[in-house]
Amino acid sequence: MKLLQACYLLIFLSLSSTSPAIAKFAKTGCNDTCGNVTIPYPFGIGPDCSINPWFNVDCNSSTPYLSALNHLELLRVDLNNQTVVVGSQTPRISDCQSPDKNSSQITSIDLHTTPFLFCSYHNRFVFNGCGNAVMMDKNGGVLTGCSTTCRNETVGHERNNHCFGLSCCQTIFPYFLKSYSINLMGLDGDEGCGYAFLVDDDSYLKGTFYVQSVAANAAASVPMSLMWTLPRSTALNCCRGAADHMKVDLDTGNGTSVETQRCLRHIGYKGNPYLLDGCEVIEDCASCPYSSCNYDIIYGGDGSSVKIINFTCGPDRSPTSFGRKSSMGVILGVSISVGIFFLVASIYALYKWIKKTKERRQRKRFFKRNGGLLLKQQEEADPSLVGKTILFTSHELAKATDNFNENRILGRGGQGTVYKGMLVDGRIVAIKKSKVVDESQLEQFINEVVILSQVNHRNVVKLLGCCLETDVPLLVSEFIPNGTLYDVLHNISDEFPFSLNMRLQIATEVAGALAYLHSATSIPIYHRDIKTTNILLDDRYRAKVSDFGTSRFVSTEQSHLTTLVKGTFGYFDPEYFQSSQFTEKSDVYSFGVVLVELLTGEKPISLTSFGEHRSLTTHFMLAMEEGRVMSIFDALVLKEGTRDELLTIANLAMRCLNLKGRYRPTMKEVAIELENIRTSHIPSTVETNIKPTIYEDDLSFKTFSETSSTFLSFNDSISQ
């Protein structure tokens, strides 16, 4: 809208024009004539009426003189050609009968310090006499010359200025000059004197000056044309709307030039183009309907006469011709510009529409392929699920992660990459983008998302929802700020001592969360990958069980047999490895490894040890059998815990690590026993000032509807 307003304003201003002022020649308050000679600006009669002192004119007895130029008489000022015609004393040989008459030299006026030049194309070089005349520059270089022959017969050129080489010759010279010299050489046996000079071409052709007058009158004044120049430093104000400002280089020979500027009046105007208000429209042009003037120029057969006839009106030239022409140019230019703008805008809008259409169709295709229709069917079948499984759009998650910027990556794994993001409501979330999806497992994945989104336990990472509009589904969960238990446990510093009380609290919280998953519903959730890297710590160092990538939902009627063994080496249940039958006791075994890891501060697999010491589980069980288990505990644990307390925890871990699953306790039993140990433990005075919140574990479980299906997790369906 603003663009169109600007266009209208531009068109309006271009159409608006004012009539030029009445033509005048001199500055306001100055006389423009002296006798019969018009004195236009930049010349002026008086010091304040000219553009600079070189252009001052003295008007004495109705005769104008250029006071700064040897007081030469000013005969005419031509604004179109930027010349002045002055009357100068004839350069001539004064003593024709001198002994050295065969060679004589004449020097011109020196114009080097003036803004004037001898004009090359408005003067001609004339020699009257017998012999040769050569015109030279200041360095002695020959510019031009001519020769004559003298005979007794009369050729009839005394009154018509026609020089054909008989006692008179004439020619032109090629450059603008500041000075020149003439060398005259008489022929042997010739009588008389020679005269050479420059004469104004117009005066010579029109017959207002005769060559013979120089011979008749030694004091004759010869009209000569000088070019006047205005250097770039001179400020010019040409007629507004009626004249163009131009810069011209005048060739002075030998590769040099003089720069000048001029005001060139437009056709159809008269007056002084060097004055801002000095022009007006020619009356005949004003009568033209379109105010456009055309002239037919006829030259006389002898080349001496010129006249203008056949004045006609033409298109697009008028009192407001240039305003109208520029207006039409502006209108045309603006119209083309606006047209191009709208064409480009239309093409861009069409491109964006096609791109959005393709993206929308692609999102719909991905949504259908990733199980979106199955999710909607489940919500229709069970209205209680509506609103509990949040579906995020791809645009929301791309914006939350700055288009999945590398700087937002929290971690990479074999199954995918986790990004940190911020939703529009300000919530910080973790967004898991898996590598590949197995389309045969999409039904199980949707079922898992539906059920996990309803799991609400303070020690389980909350699944907020998913996105099905991308090439692989994205899982969105709450963001846990303090990293993994593995990082805290194996990077203990003096600034953050990992006390026994904190270890017991984390173990109790993880056990309670697993007990909740195993027994809270009629469809138990088996994690199948319990390890310290899958236990996150929030801002108060409370444990959060995460990464249900390999978990299963198993109905009570169904076999737990699986065709593909899943888990992490070092936490793996040996019985599951042998039988391929995963039970809740397999999670108990993995938790036992985590408990030993908390007691000893050692990694489950040591890359620097060998034999039985390479596996933390084997090393711990041998130490228990040999009665030296206290020797492998972490120093801080030994300092803060009593022997009986530590042996009780070690015995619980030993029971969890029993090679036969049926002899292992349930997670609920483990959680209760750990809670009892924690509440009876008296923290040492060397504990850290960081006090995690202590609370009673909530073992009241929410019951979900029965199902006879076995559910596979999303990550379980991903192949490497």
N, C-alpha and C positions, 0 to 999 in steps of 0.2 A: 504493500500500500504506500509506504514511504517512497519507494522507487518511482511509482507512478506519479506521486505528487511532485517529486523533483523534476520528472520529465515535463509535466504540465507547466511548471514554473519556468523551466528553461525555454520551452516553446513560446511562452507568453513574453518573456524578456526579449527573445530574438525577434518577435513580431513587432514589439514596441519600438518605434523609431521617431526621431525628432527631425524636423526640417533643418537643413544646414543654415548657418547664418548668412547674411548678405555678404557678397564678396568684397574684400578690401585687400589692399596691397601693403600698407605700412602699419606699424604698431599703432595702437590707440593713442591719440594725441600727437602723432607725428605727421608731417607733410609727406605725401607720396609722389610729388612731382617737383621738378626743377626746370623751369622753362618748358620745353616740349618733351622732356625725358621723364618717363615714369621710374621712380626709385622704389622698388619693392623690397620688403624684408627678405633676406637677412641684411641687406644694405639699408642705410637710413641716413637721413639728413640730420646730423647732430649726434653727439656721442651716446645718448641714451636711446637712440632709435635704431641702432644696428646691433648685430649679434656679437661683434667684438670690434676693437679699434681699426682693424684692417678693412672693415667694411663701412667705415665712416665716409660720408659724402659732404663736401663743402659746396654750397650753392652760391656762387658769386656772379652777379649780373645775369641771373637766369641761366648760368652755365654750370653744370655739375662737374666736380673734380674729385678724384680719389686722393685724399690728402696724404695717406700713408704710402702711396705708390708713386713717388716722384711727382705728385700733383698732376697725374695724367687726366686728360679730359675724358669724362664718361659719356659715351655716345648711346649705349643701349645695354639693358640687362635682360638676359634671356633665362627665365626660370626653368623652362622645359629642358634646355640643353646645359644648364648650369654654367653659362658663359657670360662674360661682359665684353663689349666692344669698346675699345679705348682708342683715342687718337694719339699717335706717337710721331715724333720727328723722324723723317726718312733717313735711315742709315745710308750714307753715300760717300763717294770719294770727292773731297772738296776741291782738289787741285788737279784737274784733268790733264794739264800739260806738264806735270812733274816728270823729271827724268826717270823716275821709277814707276812709270805708269803701267808697265807690264805686269806688275804684281802689287796688290793692295789688299789689306784685311780690315774688316769691319766687325765690331763687337756689339752684341745686343745688350739690352737692359738685364741686370742680374736679379733674378727672382728667388734666389735660394733661401732667403730669410722670410719670404712671404708665403701666404696660402694660395698663390696664383701660379699657373703653369701656362706656357705657350701651347695653345690647343692644336693638336695634330690634324684633326679632321674638320676644323672650321677655319683654317688658314691655308693659304697656298704660297709657295715660294716663287717669287717673280724676279727675273733678271731682264733689265732693259739696257741694251748696249751691244757692243761687239766684243766677243770673247767667251770666256768660260766663267761660271759662278758655282762655287762649291760651298755647301752648308755643312758645318762640322760641330760636334758636341764639345763639351769643356775639355775632354781628354784628347782632342785632335782627331777623333774618329769621324769618317765621312758619313753624313746622314743622307744627303741627296745633292743633286746638282743638275745644271743644264748648260748647253752651249748654243751660241747664235752665229749666224753668218750675216754679214752686212753687204748689201748691193746698192747700186745707185737707183734701181727702179723702185717705184712706190707700190706697196702691196695692199694699201687701203685698210690698214688696221688701226689708224690713228684714233678712231672714235668708238671702236667696238671691243677693245680689250682682248681681241683674239691674237694670241701669240703662237706663231707657227714655226719659230726658229729664225725668222728674218728680223734681226736686230731686237728680238724680244722672245723670251721663252718662259715657261712656267711649269711647275711640278708640285708634288706634295711631299711631306716628310713623315716618317713612320711613327715617331714617339712623342709623348708629352715631354716638354723640356723646361728646365729652369733657366737655362741660358744657352746661347749658341754664338758662333762666329761665322763670318762669310769671307771667303777668299776669292778675289776677282783677279783674273789673268787675261790681259788683252792679247789679240792676235797680231802677228807682225804685219805692219803696213796698214792696219786699221786706224781710222781716225775717230775722235770723239771720246766720250767718257762712258763709264758703266755705272748702273745703279741697281742694287739688289736689296730686296726687302720682303717681309711677310705682310700679307694683306688679308683682311677678313673675307672669307669666301663669299658670303652673302652679298657684301658690298661690291665685290669684284664682278659677280655674275649679274647682279641687277643693274649694273651701270651707274651706280651712285658714286663710284670712284673710278678714275681713268689713270692708266699707267703713264700716259704721256704728260699728265699734270706734274709728275715728279720731275721730269726733265725740264719742264717749263718754269717750275717754281722750286728753288732750292730749299725753301722753308715749308714745303707742302706737308700737311699732316696726313699720315696713312692710317686708315682704320685697321686695327689689329684685334683678333679675338683671343681672350685669355680665359682659361678654365679656372673657376674658383673652387676651393676645396674646404670641407668642414671635417676636421679630424674626429675620431671616435669619442674623444673627451668632451666634444661640444654637445650640449643637450638640445635635441630637436623635438618639437611638438607639431607633427604634421596634422593636416586637416582631419578632424574626426569624421570617419566614415566616408571620406572623399579622396584620401591619398594614402599611399603605401610608403612606409619607411624602408629605404634600401641602402645597402652598403656596396660600394664600387671600388675596384682597384684600377688605377690608371698606370699603364705601362710606360716607364721612363727609360727603357732600354737596359742592356747589359744585365738582364735578369732582375732588375729592381722595379719597384712600383710604389705609388703613393696611394694611401687609402683615404677615401672620402665617403661621406654619407649624403643622401639626398631624399627629398620628398617627391614622389611621383604621383601626379594628379590622375584620378580615374577619368575615363571617357564620360562625357556628359556633364562635366563640371568645369567651371571657370573660376578665376580668382588666384589667390596666392596659397599654394599648398604648404608653405612653410609657417603659416599662422594657423593656430588651432581652430579659429573661427573665420578663416579667410576664404572659404570656398562657397559657391552657390551653384545651383543647377542652371545649365544653359536653357534659355527661354524656349527654344525650339524643342529641346528634349522634354521639357515640362508638358508640352502639348501632346506628347505621344501617349496612347492608351496604356501601354505597358512601360512607358518612360524609358525606352531603350533607343539610343541614337546610333545611326550608321551614317558614314560620310563616304562619298565617292571622290577620290582625288585625281585630277587630270594634270599631267605635266605637259608643258609646251614642247613643241618639236625641237627647239634649240636648247632645251634644258634649262632655260633661264627663268621661265615663268611657271608658277604653281598656283592653282586655285581649287577651292572646294566646291563641288556641285552635288546635286542629287541627294540632298539631305533626306533620309528616311528613318522611320521608326521600326525598331526590331523587337523581338521578344526578350523579356527578362531584363530590360534596362529602363530605368525610370527614375523620377526623383527619389523614390525609395527602392530603386532597382537593387542596389547592393544589399539594402536591408532585407528586401523581399527575397533576393537570391540566397542570402545567408540564412533567411528564415526557412526557405524551402530545403536548403542543405541541412539545417538543424533538424527540421521535421523528418526529412528522409533518413538522416543519420540516427535520430532517436528511434524512429520506427523500426529501422533495421536492427538497432541494438536491442530494443525491447523484444522484437521478434526472435532474435537469436537467443536472448535470455530465456524467453518462455519455451523455446524449442529445447534448449539445454536442460531447463528445469523439468520439462515434460519427459525428456529421455531419462533423466536421473530418477524422477518419480516412478516411471515405468520400470526402470531397473530395480529400484528398491521394492516395488510391489511384487515383481517376479521373484526376487530373492526371498522376500518374506513368505510368499506363497510356497516356494520350494521348501523353505525351512519348516513351515507349518505342516506340510505333507510329510516331510521326513520325521518330524516329532510324532505325528500320528502313527506312522509306520513303526517307529521304535516303541511307542507306547503299547501298541498291539502285540508286537513281537516279544516285549519284555514282560508280558502277563498282565497288562493293565485291564483287559476285559475280564480276566479271572478275578482280579481284585474287586471290580465292580459287581460281579456275580456274587461274591462272598458277602459284600455289604448288603446287597439286595436280599440274600438268604437270611442274614442275621443283622437286623437293623441296629443292634447294640454296638456293632463295629463301626458304624458311620461316625466319622470325625475322629476316631481313635488312630487311624492310620493316615498320617499326613502325606499328601502327595505334593512334592515341590516341583516347580517348573524348572526347565533347564536354564531359562533366563535368570531366575532367582539365584541359582547356585553359581552360575557364571559370574554374576555381579558380586556375590558374597566372597568369591575367591579371586577377584580381579582377573577373571577369565582364566582360572586355574594357573595363576602365575607361579613360576618356580620358587619364588621367595615365600610362598604360602605353604610349602610342603613341610609336614610334620615328620613324616617317615615313609620309607619304601619297604615293601616286602615282596615275597614271592607271589602273593596273590593280588597285589595292587599298591596304590599310593594313597596316603591320607593327607588331606589338605586342611588348613585352618581357614575358617571363613566367618564372616559376620553377616547375619541376616538383617533385613530392613528394620526389624524391631529392636536391634541392638544385641541380640543373643549371639554369643560366640559358640560355634559348632565345629565338629570334626566331620569332614566329608570324605568318605572312602570311595575311591574310584578303582574298581577292579579291572583286570586286564582283559579277560575274555569271559563270555557267558556261555554255558551249555544250555541250549534251548530245550533239551529233553528234561531238564530239571526245573523249568520255570514254575510249574505248579507247586512243587515243594518250596521253592524260594518265596513265592507269594504267601503261602501258608505260614512260613516262618516269619516273614515281615509282619503279618497280621498279628501273630501271637506275641512276638517279641516287643512290638509297639505297645502291648498291654502290660508287659512286665513292669512293675513299679516297686523296686526295692532300692533302699538307699545305698547299698553296696554293689549295685549292678549299673553299669553305664546305660543310661536311658537312650533307647532308639527312638528318635524323633519322627522319622519318616524316611521316604525314599523318593527318588526321581526315576521315572520310567521313560523319559523323553529323549534319552541319549543312547549312543550305540551300545553301551553297557549300563545296567542300572547303577545308581549312586545311592549309598546309604548315608543318612544324616543322623548323627548322634551328638549328645552333649559333649562339650569340650572339657577335658580334665587337665588343669594347668601344670601340676608338679611332676609330670613324667611318669616313668614306670618304677615299680618296686626294684627291678633289676638295677636300674641306674643308681638309685639311692643306696641300695645294699652294697654294691660293689664299687662305689665311689665315695666312701665315708671320709669326711674331713673333720678336722678339729673344730671347725666352726659349727658343724652339725653332727654331734655324736648320736648314732642310731641306737637308742637305749633299748633294754630288754622289754620295758613296758610298752614301747611303741611297737616292737616286733610282735609281742603277744596280742596287742590290740588289732594289728593288721591281720594276723593269723586267724583271730576270732571272727573278724568281719568277713574274711574270705570264706571261712567255713560256714558261717551263717548264710551267706549269699548262695553257696552251692547247695546247702540244705534246702533253701527256699526253691531253687530251680529243680531239685530232685523230687521234692515231695509236696510242692504247693498246689499242683494241679493234677488232674487225672492223666495229663499228657506230660510226663517228666521230660525235662530238658537236660540232656547230657552235654556238658561243655566240650569234652574230648581233647582239650588243649590247654589245661591249666599249667601255667608257668609264670615266673616272676615278670616276664616282659608283657604278659597279658593282664597284669594287676596294676592299675593306675592309681595315683595318689592325688586327691583334690587339694584345694588351698588350705585345708585343715589337716592334711595328711591322713584322711580317711581312705580306706581301700575301696576301689571300684573295679569289679570284674568286667573285662571287656573282651572283644574279639570273639564273637560266636561263629566265626567263619567255618569251623568244622563241627559245630554242635548238631545234635539230632533231637527231634521230637519222637518219642517212642511210646506207642500205646501199650497198655498192660497185656493185651492179648497177643502182641506181635513178638516175633523172635527178634533178638538184638544182633543177628548175624549180618555182617557187612562184607561186601566183596573187596573193599579197598581199605587197608589199614591207614588211619590218619593219626597224627600226633607229632611230638617233637622229641628227638633223640635226647635221652637223659631224664626225661619225665615219663617215658613210655611204660605202660603196664605190660610186664612180660607175659602174663596170662592172655591178655588181649592179642598180643603179637602171635602167640601160638595158636589160639582158637579162632581169631578174627571175630570174636563175640564181645562187643562192648557193652558193659553194664555200668551202673552207678558206682560200683567198686573200682572201676578203672579211673574215674575222677578222684576217688579217695587215694589211690596210689600216687597219682600226680601231685595231689595236695601234700602227701607225706614227703615227697621230694622238696616241695616248697618249704615245708616246716624245717627239714634238715638244713636247707639253704639259709633260713633265718637264724638257726642256732649256730652254725659254723661260719657263716659269711663267705663260704666257698661256692664256686660255680659248679653246676651239676656235672659238667664235663671239663676236666683240666687238660689243657693242651700241652702243659709242661711236665706232667707226671706220666708214669708208666704202670702197667699191670693193674693190680686191684686198686691202686690209688688214683687211677685215671677217672673212674666213675665214683662220684660223691656217694651214691647209694651203697655201692659195694664197700667203699672205705668206711662208711658209717656203720654198716651192719657187722663188719669184722671187728671194729672197735668196740661195739656193744658186746659181742661174743667174748672178746678178750678182756673185758672189764676196764678198758682205758678210754672210754668215750669222752670223759671230761677233758682229755688232752687235745681233742680236735675242735672243741668249742671256741667261739670267738672270745677274745680277751675281755671285751666290754661286757659280754654275756656272763662270763665267769665272775667278773667284778661285781655285777649287780644282782645276780641270782644265787640262791642257796643251792647246795648240792642236791637236796631232796627235790626241790622245785625243778631243777634242770633235768634230773633223772626221770621225773614224772613226764616232762615234755618229751624226752628222748624215748621213753617207753611208748608213748602215744604215737610218735612218729614210726617206731618199729612196728607197731600193730598195723598202721596204714600201709607199710611197705611189705606186708606179708605176701609171699609169692602166690598164695591161694586166696582168691578174692572172697570166698565165703567166710574166711576168718578175719577179714578186715571190718572195722566198725563202719556204720553209716555216717554220712556227713552230719546228720543231725546229732548223733552221739558225739562226734568229734567237736562240734560247735559247743555243745553243753559242757564237755570236759574242759575245753580251752577257756570258756567263760569262767568256770570255777577256778582254774589256775590263775587267770588274770586278776580276778577280784581278790584272791588271797595273797597276791604278790604285793610286797611293800617296795615301792620305787626307791632306788638309791639316791643319795643327795647329789650325785654327780650327773644326774639326768639333765638333758637339755631343757632350756626354758620354754621350748615349743611344747605346748600342752594340747595334744589332740583331744577332741571331745570324747568323753567316755559315756556310753549309753547302753542300756539293756537291748540286746538283739531282739528284733521283732520277728517272731516265728509264727505269727498268725498269717496264714496263707490264703490267697485268693483262689477260688475254684473256677476253672473254665469248663466249657462244654466238652463232652466226650467226643473222640474221633477215632476211627479205626485206621487212619492213614499214618504212615511213617514220613516225617517231614525232613527234608534235607535243607541245610542252610544255603544261603546264596554263595558263600565262598566255597562250600563243599562242591558246588556245581561248576567251579572254575577250573579249567585245565591249564597247566603251565604253557 
